[in-house]
């Protein structure tokens, strides 16, 4: 009779991981795909357009979040894939489908593996860390990098503080689950944690939007970025604009880079944030005329 290899459990069992801990692991694995998607927003907002676009210079993107999110995502993906390979090789089988789904479907094999305790701790702790970060971010609204001038280069170019600023969400306006207008309202002011400058969040928002309009995003990321900016649009609405020819790709994601033209069938279309915001504003004006 063994003890469960989860050190916080220790139940006597005939395998290496008890049924209850196995169920907890499956729950964590079920959250992996969603977590990867949410944490990838950080990497997207730190993306730079490659030299294939227009002037050849990459526009500065102000959408910078806690870099910890990118590290958490990379660690989670690597962990799940590594453990899936380990179980597959041990059992002499192949991984079919996403690694996290395959592990969950083969939880019986996981429980019988001598490294089950280590696998359990590694994955559940990474999932918990990702959830904690996302939950913390959900109570904040990103307002862009701190624009305070803190110095200058030898050439006389101004150096901005650049610290990501998050305003507390002080209210939530929910009109209807079927509208695109739900949003959280940021506090009126936010203080930079690095240079201690007090900023008007309305001015920060205007600056953020002006600088981000030319950045291109995949549809799934547009939905999240617009929500963060306080201008939410439903995924179905964007899909309809694309289908009707109102919204066309402004760039493509090719081998991890953003390029001006489609190079392969596997390239993903990217859409300019400013174009979506313009369509959203036009839709809001149209609804206003209809109800007037």
C-alpha positions as CSV (number, residue, x, y, z in Angstrom):
1,X,0.0,0.0,0.0
2,X,1.4,3.4,-1.1
3,X,0.7,6.9,0.1
4,X,-0.6,9.5,-2.4
5,X,2.5,11.2,-3.9
6,X,0.8,14.6,-3.4
7,X,2.6,15.7,-0.3
8,X,-0.4,17.6,0.9
9,X,-2.6,14.5,0.7
10,X,-0.8,11.3,1.8
11,X,-3.9,9.1,1.6
12,X,-3.1,5.3,1.5
13,X,-3.7,4.1,-2.1
14,X,-2.8,1.3,-4.5
15,X,-1.5,3.8,-7.1
16,X,0.8,6.8,-6.9
17,X,-1.9,9.5,-6.9
18,X,-5.3,9.1,-5.2
19,X,-8.6,9.4,-7.0
20,X,-9.5,12.8,-5.4
21,X,-6.1,14.3,-6.3
22,X,-6.5,12.8,-9.8
23,X,-9.9,14.6,-10.1
24,X,-8.2,17.9,-9.0
25,X,-5.6,17.4,-11.6
26,X,-8.2,16.9,-14.3
27,X,-9.9,20.1,-13.2
28,X,-6.6,22.0,-13.5
29,X,-6.0,20.5,-16.9
30,X,-9.4,21.6,-18.1
31,X,-8.4,25.2,-17.4
32,X,-5.1,25.1,-19.2
33,X,-6.4,26.0,-22.7
34,X,-8.3,29.0,-21.4
35,X,-5.4,30.1,-19.3
36,X,-3.0,29.9,-22.2
37,X,-5.4,32.1,-24.2
38,X,-5.7,34.7,-21.4
39,X,-2.0,34.8,-20.6
40,X,-1.1,35.1,-24.3
41,X,-2.6,38.6,-24.3
42,X,0.5,39.8,-22.6
43,X,2.7,38.5,-25.3
44,X,0.5,40.0,-28.0
45,X,0.6,43.4,-26.4
46,X,4.4,43.3,-26.4
47,X,4.5,42.3,-30.1
48,X,6.3,44.5,-32.6
49,X,5.5,44.6,-36.3
50,X,8.3,43.3,-38.5
51,X,10.0,45.2,-41.3
52,X,7.5,43.9,-43.8
53,X,5.1,46.7,-43.0
54,X,5.0,50.2,-44.5
55,X,7.9,52.3,-43.5
56,X,9.8,49.2,-42.2
57,X,9.8,50.6,-38.7
58,X,7.9,48.8,-35.9
59,X,5.3,51.0,-34.2
60,X,5.6,51.3,-30.5
61,X,2.9,49.4,-28.8
62,X,1.7,50.9,-25.4
63,X,-0.1,47.7,-24.5
64,X,2.4,46.4,-22.1
65,X,1.3,44.2,-19.2
66,X,3.1,42.4,-16.4
67,X,5.8,40.3,-18.1
68,X,5.2,37.6,-15.5
69,X,2.1,36.5,-17.5
70,X,4.3,35.6,-20.5
71,X,6.6,33.6,-18.3
72,X,3.7,31.8,-16.7
73,X,2.2,30.9,-20.0
74,X,5.5,29.6,-21.4
75,X,6.1,27.6,-18.3
76,X,2.6,26.1,-18.3
77,X,2.7,25.1,-22.0
78,X,6.2,23.5,-21.5
79,X,5.1,21.7,-18.4
80,X,2.0,20.2,-19.8
81,X,3.7,19.1,-23.1
82,X,6.7,17.7,-21.2
83,X,4.5,15.6,-18.8
84,X,2.3,14.4,-21.7
85,X,5.4,13.2,-23.6
86,X,6.6,11.5,-20.4
87,X,3.4,9.6,-19.9
88,X,3.1,8.7,-23.6
89,X,6.7,7.4,-23.7
90,X,6.2,5.4,-20.5
91,X,3.0,3.8,-21.8
92,X,4.3,3.3,-25.4
93,X,1.6,5.3,-27.0
94,X,1.1,8.6,-28.9
95,X,-0.4,12.0,-27.8
96,X,-3.5,12.6,-29.8
97,X,-4.9,16.2,-29.7
98,X,-3.9,18.9,-27.2
99,X,-1.5,17.7,-24.5
100,X,-3.7,18.9,-21.7
101,X,-6.8,17.1,-23.0
102,X,-4.8,14.0,-23.6
103,X,-3.5,14.0,-20.1
104,X,-7.0,14.5,-18.7
105,X,-8.3,11.6,-20.8
106,X,-5.5,9.4,-19.6
107,X,-5.7,10.3,-15.9
108,X,-5.7,6.6,-15.0
109,X,-2.2,6.2,-16.5
110,X,-1.1,9.4,-14.8
111,X,-2.1,8.0,-11.4
112,X,-0.1,4.9,-12.0
113,X,3.1,6.7,-12.9
114,X,5.8,7.0,-10.2
115,X,6.2,10.7,-11.0
116,X,2.5,11.4,-10.5
117,X,3.1,13.5,-7.4
118,X,5.6,15.7,-9.2
119,X,3.3,16.0,-12.2
120,X,0.4,17.0,-10.0
121,X,2.4,19.7,-8.1
122,X,3.9,21.1,-11.2
123,X,0.7,21.5,-13.2
124,X,-1.6,22.5,-10.4
125,X,0.8,25.1,-9.0
126,X,1.3,26.7,-12.5
127,X,-2.4,26.8,-13.1
128,X,-3.0,28.4,-9.7
129,X,-0.4,31.0,-10.4
130,X,-1.9,31.9,-13.7
131,X,-5.4,32.2,-12.2
132,X,-4.1,34.4,-9.4
133,X,-2.5,36.8,-11.9
134,X,-5.6,36.9,-14.1
135,X,-7.9,37.5,-11.2
136,X,-5.7,40.3,-10.0
137,X,-5.6,41.9,-13.4
138,X,-9.4,41.7,-13.8
139,X,-9.8,44.3,-11.0
140,X,-7.6,46.8,-12.9
141,X,-8.0,48.6,-16.1
142,X,-4.9,49.2,-18.2
143,X,-4.3,52.9,-19.0
144,X,-1.0,52.7,-20.9
145,X,2.6,53.4,-19.9
146,X,3.5,56.3,-17.7
147,X,4.3,59.3,-20.0
148,X,6.3,61.3,-17.5
149,X,9.6,62.5,-18.8
150,X,12.4,61.3,-16.5
151,X,15.4,62.2,-18.5
152,X,17.0,62.4,-21.9
153,X,19.4,60.5,-24.1
154,X,22.9,62.0,-25.0
155,X,21.2,63.0,-28.3
156,X,18.6,65.0,-26.4
157,X,15.7,62.6,-27.0
158,X,13.2,62.6,-24.1
159,X,13.0,59.4,-22.0
160,X,9.6,58.5,-20.7
161,X,9.1,56.6,-17.4
162,X,7.1,53.9,-19.3
163,X,5.8,52.0,-16.3
164,X,2.5,50.2,-17.1
165,X,-0.3,52.0,-15.3
166,X,-3.5,50.3,-14.0
167,X,-6.4,52.2,-12.7
168,X,-8.8,50.6,-10.1
169,X,-12.1,49.5,-11.6
170,X,-14.6,51.5,-9.6
171,X,-17.9,50.6,-11.3
172,X,-19.3,48.3,-13.9
173,X,-22.1,49.3,-16.2
174,X,-24.1,46.4,-17.5
175,X,-26.8,47.3,-20.0
176,X,-27.6,43.9,-21.5
177,X,-25.7,40.6,-22.1
178,X,-26.5,41.1,-25.8
179,X,-24.9,44.5,-26.3
180,X,-21.4,45.6,-26.9
181,X,-21.5,48.3,-24.3
182,X,-20.6,46.6,-21.0
183,X,-17.6,48.2,-19.4
184,X,-15.7,48.9,-16.2
185,X,-15.1,52.5,-15.4
186,X,-11.5,53.4,-14.2
187,X,-10.8,55.6,-11.2
188,X,-10.4,59.3,-12.1
189,X,-6.7,59.3,-11.2
190,X,-3.8,56.8,-10.9
191,X,-0.3,57.3,-9.4
192,X,2.7,55.8,-11.1
193,X,4.3,53.3,-8.8
194,X,7.8,54.1,-10.1
195,X,8.0,57.9,-10.4
196,X,5.0,58.8,-8.2
197,X,3.4,61.1,-10.8
198,X,-0.4,61.5,-10.5
199,X,-2.2,61.1,-13.8
200,X,-5.7,61.8,-15.1
201,X,-6.9,58.5,-16.4
202,X,-9.1,60.1,-19.1
203,X,-6.0,61.8,-20.6
204,X,-4.1,58.5,-20.3
205,X,-6.9,56.7,-22.2
206,X,-6.9,59.2,-25.0
207,X,-3.1,58.8,-25.4
208,X,-3.4,55.1,-25.2
209,X,-6.0,54.8,-27.9
210,X,-4.2,57.3,-30.2
211,X,-1.1,55.2,-30.1
212,X,-2.7,51.8,-30.4
213,X,-5.1,52.4,-33.3
214,X,-2.5,51.2,-35.9
215,X,-1.6,48.0,-34.0
216,X,-3.1,44.8,-35.6
217,X,-4.6,42.0,-33.7
218,X,-6.1,38.6,-34.3
219,X,-9.9,38.6,-33.8
220,X,-9.8,36.7,-30.5
221,X,-7.3,39.2,-29.1
222,X,-9.2,42.2,-30.4
223,X,-12.1,41.1,-28.2
224,X,-9.9,41.2,-25.1
225,X,-8.0,44.3,-25.9
226,X,-11.2,46.3,-26.7
227,X,-12.7,45.1,-23.4
228,X,-9.6,46.2,-21.6
229,X,-9.8,49.6,-23.3
230,X,-13.4,50.0,-22.2
231,X,-14.8,49.6,-25.7
232,X,-16.0,46.0,-25.8
233,X,-17.2,44.4,-29.0
234,X,-18.7,40.9,-29.2
235,X,-16.8,38.3,-31.1
236,X,-19.9,37.6,-33.3
237,X,-20.1,41.3,-34.2
238,X,-16.5,41.3,-35.5
239,X,-17.1,38.1,-37.4
240,X,-20.1,39.7,-39.1
241,X,-18.1,42.7,-40.1
242,X,-15.5,40.4,-41.7
243,X,-18.1,38.3,-43.5
244,X,-19.8,41.5,-44.9
245,X,-16.5,42.9,-46.1
246,X,-16.6,45.8,-43.7
247,X,-13.4,44.7,-42.0
248,X,-10.3,43.5,-43.9
249,X,-7.0,42.2,-42.7
250,X,-4.3,44.9,-42.4
251,X,-1.5,42.3,-41.7
252,X,-0.8,38.6,-41.2
253,X,0.9,36.5,-38.6
254,X,3.5,34.4,-40.3
255,X,5.9,32.1,-38.3
256,X,5.4,34.2,-35.2
257,X,6.0,37.5,-37.1
258,X,3.6,40.2,-38.3
259,X,3.9,40.7,-42.1
260,X,2.2,42.9,-44.6
261,X,1.0,40.2,-47.0
262,X,-0.2,36.6,-46.6
263,X,2.6,34.1,-47.3
264,X,1.1,30.8,-46.5
265,X,-2.3,29.2,-46.0
266,X,-1.6,28.8,-42.3
267,X,-1.0,32.6,-41.8
268,X,-3.5,34.2,-39.4
269,X,-5.2,37.5,-40.4
270,X,-4.7,40.5,-38.2
271,X,-7.0,43.5,-38.1
272,X,-6.2,47.1,-37.2
273,X,-7.6,48.1,-33.8
274,X,-8.5,51.6,-35.1
275,X,-10.7,50.1,-37.9
276,X,-12.7,48.1,-35.4
277,X,-13.1,51.0,-33.1
278,X,-14.4,53.1,-36.1
279,X,-16.9,50.4,-36.9
280,X,-18.0,50.2,-33.3
281,X,-18.5,54.0,-33.1
282,X,-20.5,53.9,-36.3
283,X,-22.7,51.2,-34.9
284,X,-23.3,53.1,-31.7
285,X,-24.3,56.2,-33.7
286,X,-26.7,54.1,-35.8
287,X,-28.3,52.6,-32.7
288,X,-28.7,56.1,-31.3
289,X,-30.5,57.4,-34.4
290,X,-32.7,54.3,-34.3
291,X,-33.8,54.9,-30.7
292,X,-34.1,58.7,-31.1
